[in-house]
């Protein structure tokens, strides 16, 4: 059974902790990246929870008779218009042109 070379049987390479040093610009930063954590993780989670709560609200309101058909149409139109206007505003702010 082959064994790892010892110090006495020295091979061409001895590996130390710094053997695979790639330079400072490629090292991972140990500090937390709050921008990434909030933007990528937490906003996605909050959006998912809000989406599920919205579905539950509209399901319960429809079944309970609180939201009749004209109310559903009004809520849908308001939501659609708000999302469309917000998306266009963000796209214009980032320089996207149609």
For each residue, the residues with C-beta under 8 A, 3 or more apart:
1:
2:
3:
4:
5: 9 10 11
6: 9
7: 10 14
8:
9: 5 6
10: 5 7 14
11: 5 14
12:
13: 19
14: 7 10 11
15: 19
16: 19
17:
18: 21
19: 13 15 16
20:
21: 18
22: 26 27
23: 26 27
24: 27
25:
26: 22 23
27: 22 23 24
28:
29: 33
30:
31:
32: 37
33: 29 36 37
34: 37 38
35: 38 39
36: 33 39 40 41
37: 32 33 34 40 41 42
38: 34 35 41 42 43
39: 35 36 42 43
40: 36 37 43 44
41: 36 37 38 44 45
42: 37 38 39 45 46
43: 38 39 40 46 47
44: 40 41 47 48
45: 41 42 48 49
46: 42 43 49 50
47: 43 44 50 51
48: 44 45 51 52
49: 45 46 52 53
50: 46 47 53 54
51: 47 48 54 55
52: 48 49 55 56
53: 49 50 56 57
54: 50 51 57 58
55: 51 52 58 59
56: 52 53 59 60
57: 53 54 60 61
58: 54 55 61 62 67 72 75
59: 55 56 62 63
60: 56 57 63 64
61: 57 58 64 66 67
62: 58 59 65 66 67 72
63: 59 60
64: 60 61
65: 62 68
66: 61 62 71
67: 58 61 62 71 72 75
68: 65 71 72
69: 72 73
70: 73 74
71: 66 67 68 74 75
72: 58 62 67 68 69 75 76
73: 69 70 76 77
74: 70 71 77 78
75: 58 67 71 72 78 79
76: 72 73 79 80
77: 73 74 80 81
78: 74 75 81 82
79: 75 76 82 83
80: 76 77 83 84
81: 77 78 84 85
82: 78 79 85 86
83: 79 80 86 87
84: 80 81 87 88
85: 81 82 88 89
86: 82 83 89 90
87: 83 84 90 91
88: 84 85 91 92
89: 85 86 92 93
90: 86 87 93 94
91: 87 88 94 96
92: 88 89 95 96 97
93: 89 90
94: 90 91
95: 92
96: 91 92
97: 92
98:
